Amino acid sequence: MALLDLTPEELLTTTRSVRRRLDLDRPVEPELIEECLRIALQAPSGSNRQGWHWIVVTDPELRAGIAEYYRRSALAYLDDADRRNAGYTGDRAAIQGRVTDSARYLTENLHRVPVLVIPCLEGDVATVPPQAQAGFWGSLLPAVWNFMLAARLRGLGTAWTSLHLAYAGEVAALLGIPPGYSQGALIPVAHTIGTDFRPAARDPLETILHRDRW
Ligand SMILES: Cc1cc2nc3c(=O)[nH]c(=O)nc-3n(C[C@H](O)[C@H](O)[C@H](O)COP(=O)(O)O)c2cc1C
């Protein structure tokens, strides 16, 4: 499959969380996922440990099982999100409202997303001391982002999600993840409906940039 004609900067600024524009009816070619995973493996990891494992879930029953755990966790989150959003005003209120609506759509349709990727890392996060947490997750999450960028370049949409982790044990049992491995995220993957995505409105750099001292 041809890669999208994006400059590196366009790729970096338009890789959005895709939820409503996931094509739920179009299968994803397994080779495309493998290409993205090979690119993921180019990411750095602490001491070059490469302790990552990747579960690519396409089996409909397993996807439905994961989606049900996700839904249980997400419904509580979405109720809270509605309350939190009430505290925003202006443009930010509109943006947060859209994020919540989009997250609700994904919650209701996760079982229909053709591919769910669960990146895992060797080590039980519950035993990682606070000063080692950044190094632990830093040895997996850059690879996940590499995966998502590579997917975007191939016309695939992804969304970083984490809500299923409230049921990480149950999902580990469902997928046979051995003890001593931690799940870092759950990435739904599908072809996108259209390929044009825009840079997001973010809080201005000036509000969070510190020169020399905080
Ligand atoms: C660590 C992390 C966890 C996230 N968890 C979820 C999630 O469980 N469900 C979801 O729909 N989106 C989740 N998101 C996506 C964010 O809502 C999204 O990145 C944010 O709204 C900005 O939108 P954008 O990615 O399109 O720029 C998560 C993102 C990150 C980085």
The ligand as an SDF file (V2000), in Angstrom:
LIG
                    3D

 31 33  0  0  0  0  0  0  0  0999 V2000
   -1.9560    8.3280   28.3300 C   0  0  0  0  0  0  0  0  0  0  0  0
   -3.2010    8.5590   27.5100 C   0  0  0  0  0  0  0  0  0  0  0  0
   -4.3510    7.8760   27.8280 C   0  0  0  0  0  0  0  0  0  0  0  0
   -5.5160    8.0460   27.0650 C   0  0  0  0  0  0  0  0  0  0  0  0
   -6.6230    7.2930   27.3450 N   0  0  0  0  0  0  0  0  0  0  0  0
   -7.7160    7.3840   26.5430 C   0  0  0  0  0  0  0  0  0  0  0  0
   -8.8260    6.5020   26.7210 C   0  0  0  0  0  0  0  0  0  0  0  0
   -8.8140    5.6000   27.5780 O   0  0  0  0  0  0  0  0  0  0  0  0
   -9.8760    6.6400   25.8890 N   0  0  0  0  0  0  0  0  0  0  0  0
   -9.9080    7.5570   24.8850 C   0  0  0  0  0  0  0  0  0  0  0  0
  -10.9030    7.6130   24.1530 O   0  0  0  0  0  0  0  0  0  0  0  0
   -8.8660    8.4070   24.6750 N   0  0  0  0  0  0  0  0  0  0  0  0
   -7.7690    8.3320   25.4820 C   0  0  0  0  0  0  0  0  0  0  0  0
   -6.6870    9.1480   25.2460 N   0  0  0  0  0  0  0  0  0  0  0  0
   -6.7110   10.0920   24.1160 C   0  0  0  0  0  0  0  0  0  0  0  0
   -6.8410   11.5670   24.5430 C   0  0  0  0  0  0  0  0  0  0  0  0
   -8.1590   11.8290   24.9060 O   0  0  0  0  0  0  0  0  0  0  0  0
   -6.4000   12.4400   23.3660 C   0  0  0  0  0  0  0  0  0  0  0  0
   -5.0510   12.2110   23.0750 O   0  0  0  0  0  0  0  0  0  0  0  0
   -6.5990   13.9270   23.6250 C   0  0  0  0  0  0  0  0  0  0  0  0
   -7.9610   14.2160   23.7470 O   0  0  0  0  0  0  0  0  0  0  0  0
   -6.0090   14.8020   22.5290 C   0  0  0  0  0  0  0  0  0  0  0  0
   -6.5820   14.4960   21.2800 O   0  0  0  0  0  0  0  0  0  0  0  0
   -5.6720   14.1150   20.0130 P   0  0  0  0  0  0  0  0  0  0  0  0
   -4.9540   12.8450   20.3830 O   0  0  0  0  0  0  0  0  0  0  0  0
   -6.6180   13.9050   18.8800 O   0  0  0  0  0  0  0  0  0  0  0  0
   -4.7430   15.2370   19.7670 O   0  0  0  0  0  0  0  0  0  0  0  0
   -5.5270    8.9670   25.9870 C   0  0  0  0  0  0  0  0  0  0  0  0
   -4.3330    9.6390   25.6570 C   0  0  0  0  0  0  0  0  0  0  0  0
   -3.1890    9.4250   26.3890 C   0  0  0  0  0  0  0  0  0  0  0  0
   -1.9210   10.1170   25.9670 C   0  0  0  0  0  0  0  0  0  0  0  0
  1  2  1  0
  2  3  1  0
  2 30  2  0
  3  4  2  0
  4  5  1  0
  4 28  1  0
  5  6  2  0
  6  7  1  0
  6 13  1  0
  7  8  2  0
  7  9  1  0
  9 10  1  0
 10 11  2  0
 10 12  1  0
 12 13  2  0
 13 14  1  0
 14 15  1  0
 14 28  1  0
 15 16  1  0
 16 17  1  0
 16 18  1  0
 18 19  1  0
 18 20  1  0
 20 21  1  0
 20 22  1  0
 22 23  1  0
 23 24  1  0
 24 25  2  0
 24 26  1  0
 24 27  1  0
 28 29  2  0
 29 30  1  0
 30 31  1  0
M  END
$$$$
